[in-house]
């Protein structure tokens, strides 16, 4: 699935959409390579990095505009941002 988001470069990336409960819960856990993962949230985006290698989190608003980018290290229990979309990218 291609997903476009708006940052200074107006980036289009190929993502796997996490549209089931199990995909959303597992995310990048135990993965050493993966396409970027796309998550959608109704309210606040809350994630963890248990059993994950470090990854970049890209938070977007409802209009797909960049809110925040952050490198997430492993073993963090609660990471959150007021965002509609989240893209996780292994680094």
C-alpha positions in Angstrom: 0.0 0.0 0.0 1.4 3.4 -0.9 0.9 6.2 1.7 1.6 9.9 1.1 2.4 12.2 4.0 3.2 15.9 3.9 6.6 17.0 5.2 9.0 19.3 3.3 9.6 16.6 0.8 5.9 15.4 0.3 7.0 11.8 0.8 5.3 8.7 -0.6 6.3 5.4 1.0 5.3 1.8 0.6 3.8 0.6 3.9 2.1 -2.4 5.4 -1.2 -1.3 7.0 -1.8 -2.6 10.4 -5.5 -3.1 10.2 -6.1 -6.0 12.6 -5.8 -6.3 16.4 -2.9 -8.7 16.1 -1.0 -6.6 13.6 -1.5 -3.5 15.8 -0.4 -5.3 19.0 2.7 -6.9 17.5 3.9 -4.1 15.3 7.7 -4.4 14.9 8.1 -6.9 17.8 10.6 -9.6 17.0 11.2 -8.3 13.5 14.7 -7.7 12.1 13.4 -6.4 8.7 10.0 -5.1 7.7 8.4 -2.6 5.5 7.3 0.5 7.3 4.1 -0.1 9.3 1.1 2.3 9.2 -1.2 2.6 12.2 -4.4 4.7 12.5 -5.7 6.0 15.8 -9.0 7.6 16.9 -7.4 9.7 19.6 -3.9 9.6 21.1 -1.4 7.3 19.5 0.1 5.1 22.3 2.8 2.5 21.5 5.5 0.5 23.2 8.9 -0.8 22.1 9.1 -4.0 24.0 10.9 -6.7 22.1 11.6 -4.2 19.2 14.8 -3.1 17.6 15.2 0.7 17.6 12.9 2.3 15.0 11.8 5.7 13.8 8.3 6.8 14.7 6.6 9.3 12.4 3.5 10.9 13.8 1.0 12.6 11.5 -2.2 14.6 12.0 -5.6 13.8 10.4 -4.4 15.7 7.2 -1.3 13.6 7.1 1.0 16.5 8.0 4.1 15.7 10.0 3.7 16.4 13.8 6.8 14.7 15.1 9.6 12.3 14.3 11.5 10.4 16.9 14.0 7.5 17.2 12.5 5.0 19.6 14.9 2.8 21.5 13.9 -0.6 22.7 12.2 -1.5 26.0 10.1 1.6 26.4 6.7 0.8 27.9 4.6 3.8 27.0 5.2 6.3 24.2 2.4 8.6 23.1 1.6 11.6 20.9 -1.7 13.2 19.8 -1.8 11.9 16.3 -4.1 10.2 13.8 -1.5 8.2 12.0 1.8 6.6 13.0 4.4 5.1 10.7 7.1 2.9 12.3 10.3 2.4 10.3 13.1 0.1 11.3 16.5 1.8 11.4 
